[in-house]
Amino acid sequence: MEPLSAVIERRLAAWGFPDLPLERELFAASEPVAIAAAVDAWCRAHLGAGVEEYVFFESSSGSVHGVRLVDGRAVVVKGHRAAASRAFLDAVLAVQAGLASSGYPAPRPLAGPVPAGSGHVTAEEMVLCDTAVDGHDPDLRRLLASGLAQFVALGRPYRDALAAAAHPMDVPADALYPRPHSARFDFAATNEGAEWIDDLAARARAVLRAGPDVPRAVVHGDWRIENVGIRAGRLAAVYDWDSVRVAPEHEALAGAATTFSVDWRRERGQRFPVPAEIGAFVGDYAVARGTPLAAWERTLAAAAIVASLAYGARCEHADRGRPPAGADSHRGLLREIGAALLDEGLAVLAG
C-alpha cells in the first residue's frame, strides 16, 4: 500500500506550487508526510480510529482530506482557516445537521469544530458519488438549479441563528471584494493591470448598494459541480459547507450561475459556462423555486454576476504561478459580458 502522503504529493505536483500556507497555519506542517501524520493523529483523537487510506486531498479556502479509517468508515476531515470563527462553524454545522435530518443530501457532521493552530477542524461522513459527470449537460444543469432552490427553501428556519455569526467572505461596506479566500491571493500586491477589473467591480457594487433592502436567505456560496455529488442522475451530496452563509438570494444565484459547471479537474476550456448557459441556469432556478425573477431581482442579479466574476478575476490576476487565463475563466467571462450586463441586464445572456 502506498504511503498516506502519496495523494497529497500528487496534488502538489499537479498544482505546480509547493507552498501550503493553510496547512502550515492549521497543522504546523507543510510537507505531505507531516500533514498526513497530523490528519491521522486528529482522526485517532476525535474519531477513534486512524487513517488506513487517503482518497483525496484539496486545499484552497479549506484543507480537505478524504480518508478511509481503519474501522472502515469513509470520512472527510476539513481544516478551516482562522477567519471562520467557532461561532460561525457551530451555526453552519447546525444547518448541515438539520438539512440532513430533513432528508436533504447533506453529509452528516461527525466531529468538531476542534481548535487546530489558528483555525478549527471538523469531520463529516463521506458520500460516494459518480465521478464522470459533466456540468454542461442541460439535465444536470437543471438538477443543480433545482438543488440550490431547495437548499434556500429548507434553510429558512436557520437564517437568524446563522446571520448572527460573520462569514469570512462578507464584503465590507466600503470594499469591492471580500478578503481573499486563500493566502495565495494578495490583491494589494497585484494591482497593476487589474484596473479594468476593479472598474467593473465598482460599477456592480454601486448598483447592488443602491438597490432595495431585500430579504436575505441561507445560501450556498460555492454551488458548482465539484461541490455537489451526483449519483445515478440524482443529487446525492452537497459539500463545502463553510461557504454557507446568509446573503441576498440573487447573490447566491449569481455565483452559482457563473460557476455551476466548474470542476477544476477538467481540462482547460471545459470548465466555465458560456453566457447562454449562465442565462439558462438563471431561468432554471426561477422555474425550480416556482416564481419568476422580479424586475429588481433581474437588475441586482446582473450586477451580482459582475461582482462575482470580478472577484474571481482578481484571484486569477493575483495567482502569478498559474498560466494566463483565457476565455474559459472568470477574466474571460468578465471581459465578454461584464459591461453589457451592467448596461443591458440579464437579456445579454439569452441564447
N, C-alpha and C positions, 0 to 999 in steps of 0.2 A: 504493500500500500504506500502511495506517495505521502511525503510529509504534509502536515496540515498547512504549512505555509505556501505550498506549491500554487494553490489557486490565487493567493494574494500576489505572488511573484508574477504569475501570468498576466494578471490585470495591470500591474505596473508596467510590464513590458508592452502591453497593448496600448496603454495611455501615452507612453513615451515621456513621462515625467516621474522622477523618483521620490519627490517630496510628498509626505502625508502629514500636513500640519494638524489636521483634526485628530488623527490617531496619536500624535505626539501630545496633544492637549489632553486627551482622554486617558490614554494608557501609558504615558511617558515612554512611548516606543514608536519608532518609525520604520524599523526593519521588519520584514514579513515574519521571520521566526519569532521575534519578540511579541508582535501583535497577536499572532495565532496563540501563543502561550498565554497571553493576558486574557483572551476570549475564553480559552479553555478553563483557566482558573476562575473566571467570572461564572461560567456555567456550573462548575463544580460547587461554588459557594452559594449560588442563588437558584439553580435549577436541580441540584442534587445529582448531577451526572456530568462527566467530562465529554469532550468532543471526540467523536470517532472519525468524522469525515467533514471536510469543508465542501459545500455545494456551490456557493458563490460568494463574491466579495465586491462591494461597491463603496465608493467614498465621494461625497460631494457635500451637501448640507448636513448629511449624517454619515456615520460609519456603519455600514450594513454587512452583517455576516450571516449567511445562510448555512446552517450546520445540522448534521445528524449527531445525536448524542449516543453514548454507548448503550443506553437503555432503549434505543430505537426511536425516540421522539425526534421529529424534524421541527426545528425552531429557527426563528430569525432573531438575532441579537442586534440591537441598534444602539449606537452611541450618539448622543445628542450634544450639540455644541453648547457653550455656556450661555448664549443668547436665549436658549429655550429654558425658561425658568421651571422650577419644580412645580409651581402653581399651574403654569400652562400645561405641562406634561400630565399632571394629575387630571386636569379638566379634559384634555384630549382623550386620555385612557377611559374616562367615564363615558364619553361619546362613543368610543370604539366598542366598549363592552356593551353599552346599551343597544347599539345598532346590531351587534352580533346576536344579542338575545332576541331581537325582533325578527331575526331571520335574514337580515341583510348580510351579504358576503364579506363581513369584516372578520379577519383573523382574531381569535380570542387572545387578549393580553395574558401573559404568564407570570411576569415578574417585573418589578421596578415601578417607578424610576428609582434607581440606586445611584447615589453620588459616585462620580468617577472623574478624577482630575478636576478640571474646572466645569465639567458638564455632568451628564447623567447617562445611565444605560438602562434600556428596557428590553424585554423579550416577549415575543408573541409566537403563536403557532405558525408553522409554515404550511401553506396550502399549495399542493402541486397542481400546476395548470399546463395548458398547451404552450409550446414554445414557438411553433411555426405559425404565427398569426400576423396578418397584415392590416395595420390600422387604416390603410387607404380603402379597404373593402367597404362598399356602401352599407352592407348589412351590419358590419362590425361598427362602422361609424354611428349608425342609428342606435345600436346597442349601448355604445359608450355615452351618447347623448341622453338616452333614457336612464342609464345608471346614475348619471350625475343629477338629473332631475329628481330621481327617487332619493338620492343622498340628501339633497337640500330639503325635501319634504320631511324625511324622517328625522332630520337634525333639529327641527324647530324646537322641541322641548328642551334642548340642551343649550340654546342660544345664550341666555342670560348668564349662566354659570361660566361658559367659555369666554364670553365677552369681558368678564372681569379680569382675565389674565392677558397681558400684552403678548402679541405674536412677534417673533423675530423679524418677520417680513412686512410689518406695518410700515407705511410710508409716513415720515414726519410731516407735519403740516406745511413746512416751508421747503420741502425737498422734492426733487424729481424722482428719486428712486429710494427703495428700501436699502438698508445695509446689505451689502452683497452676501449671498448665502454661503460662500466659501472664501477662505482666506487667499485662494488663488487669484481672486479678482480685486485689484486695487484701482478703483475708479479715479482717485485723486492723482495717482502717478501715471495715468494713461489718458489724460485729457486731450492731448494733441491728436487731431484727426477725428475726434468724436463730436465736434461741434454740431454737425448736421443731425446726429442722434439726439443730442440734448435739446436742439431747437424743436424737433418734433415732440419730444417728451414734454417740454414746457407748454406747447400748444395743447397737448392732450390733457395735462394736469389742469390747465386753466378751464377747459370745458368741464372736467369732472368736478372741480371745486365750485364752479358756478351753477352746477345742476341742482335739482331739488333735493331736499333731505329725504332720502329713500330708505325703505326698510332694509335691515341687514339680516343675514341668514348665516347658518353654519354651512360653510363651503369647503370643498377640497381644492387646494391651491396648486396642485400639480397633476391634474387629471389627464393622463396620457397613457398610451397602450403599455408602456413599460411599467407603469404603476398599477395597472388593472389586469388581473389574471382572468383568462378565458379558458373554459373547458367545455368541449362539445357544443360550441356556439352559444354558451351562456356565461354571464358574469359570475365568476367563481371566487374572486378575492379582490380586495382593494387594499393597496399598500400605501406607504409613505404618509402615515397618519400625523406626523409632525408638521405637515403642510396644511392641516385642517385649521380653520380659523373662522372668525366672524367678520363678514365683509358684505358689501352690496352684491346681490345676486349677479348683476351684469359684469362685475369684475371676474367672478369665477367663470362665467360663461366665456368671457373674452380670452382668458388664459387657456381654457380647455379648447376653444375653437382653433387657436393658433398652434397648438402642440399635441392634439389628441392622437395623431398618428406617429409621434416621435418615439423611436426606440433607438437609442444610441448604439446598439449593437448592429444595426443595419448599415449597409454601405452608404457612403455619402451620395446624395442625390435621391435617396429613397425615404427620407425622414419626414420633413415638414410637409404639411398640406399645402396645396396650391390655393389661390384665392377663392376659386369656386367651391372647393371642399370646405373652406372656412365658412363661407356663406351657407353651405348645406348643413353644416353642424349646427349653426345658429338656428336654422329652420327646424332641424330635427329636435332640438332641445325645446323649442316652443311647442311643438306637437306633443312631446312627451310630458311636459308639465301641464298641458291642457288649455293654455291661454296664449294668444299671440303676444309678441312684444309691443308694448305701447310706444307711441312716438318718442316720448322722453327716454324710454329704455333703449330704443334703437340709437338715439343720439349718444347716450352715455356708453353703450356697448361699443360703438365705433371708436370713441375716444379711448376706452379701456383697452381695446385691441392694440391701438397705437402705443399706449403706455406700457403694455405688457411686452410688445415686440421691442420697444426701446430699451427696456431693462435687459432683455436677453441679448440685444445688440451690444449694449455696453459691456456685458460679460464676455461676449465673443471678442470685442475690441481689446479688452484687458488681458485676454488669455494669449499672451505672446508666444507661448510654446506650441500652439496649435496651428494647423495650416490655415491660410486665409479663407474666410467664409465666402462661399459662392451664393448662387440663387437659393440653394436648399439650406437656409439658415434664417435666423432672426434678422440679421442685417439685410439679407436678400429680400425678404418679405417686406421689411420696413421701407426699403428703397422703392419697392414696386407699388405698395398700396398705402403707405403711411399718410402722405399728404392728401391723397384722394379720399381716404376715409374721413379725414377731418373736414374736407371741403364738401363732400357729397354724401357722406354717411354710408350705411351698410349696402346701399344699392350698388356700389362698385364691386361687390362680391358676387353678384348674380352670375351664374354660369351660362 
